Amino acid sequence: MIHSFKPIKGDVAWRSPSNIAIVKYWGKYGNQLPQNPNISFTLSKAYSETSVAFQPKAIENAEPNIDFLFEGKENPKFRDKIVKFIDSIKSILPFLNEFDLSIQSSNSFPHSAGIASSASSMSALALCLIDIERQASDNFTDEEFYRKASIIARLGSGSACRSVYSYMATWGYSASIPSSSNEYAIDFSAHIHPVFKTYKDAILIVSSDEKSVSSRAGHALMNNNLFAEARYQQAKQNMEALLPILKTGDINEFGAIAEQEALSLHALMMCSNPSFILMHANSLKIIDLIKQFRQEKDVPLYFTLDAGPNVHLLYPKSEEEKVELFIRETLSAFCENGKVIYDEVGTGPVKLK
Ligand code: PMV
């Protein structure tokens, strides 16, 4: 499929969103392969925009040059990460040996907002790189394009592989999901009830501090966690249970699984060695208040969390008014400077250039 690379120059740009997992990926093996199948909502307002200008390298026998600007400024820490990542994928994308790259990236949310940017930034970069490869190749179907972008995004940050698809994407082999694979995510949007296509995710920023444990270290801690096998089993069961729920649109069953998944992820970190408590007192307070509100007002409001203290509120669009009033009147008092990001399920990446 891939032919010898034509010496072209040009630039490409993609916007790619973040995602929030409902069944979590926590624990990996080999080259960034998940221990269990997982599934996420693709978000809408939290995204990265990345552009890559490429031209045949200036000095033929030298390593290609990579310039990197984050939000218009040099950022040596991010540049190092990108240079290492590009080095690691040269065997899959050999054209990277031949081109100087000038990369610029920015996020729709402040870097210090406490929401993970690796899924949006790595998927945006992967889409740009595969777009460059596509310009030199014939017979590159859309399906191949997104699949390859998903593989490359996964190698940058596991969960990023799900961000290349709209609404919902699943990653990891599951006997009940045809064409599922540990190597890439697949588009799951054809198998979900319309209620999930407009689902809301309000992200309550409890703290914007850097995470106390990187996800790399977190995944590694699973290798010696006594509960690891039981956890992978639980995640597989939750995936099986979720598939018919996604089809019928049972939002209470959906919410129960989302909450159990989030609390299991945090419990695993509490009982790893060394152990980490990733929630803050205000995260627990918010969780308590959500449960109370759900019972008293009979509103299907549920929560999930990533590996950090911020709480994602999941609710159908039809409950938007009631939930958002509750956030403003009650929950925002437990957020850092009252900060809430009102996001929702979205239609996936967009090619900008
Ligand atoms: O993609 P990573 O390595 O940052 O891991 C992400 C892990 C969670 O966000 C906690 C769960 C998930 O499936 O996204």
Residues whose N, C-alpha, C, O or C-beta is under 5 A from the ligand:
A	BS01	PMV	A21 V23 K24 Y25 N38 S157 G158 S159 A160 S215 D306 A307
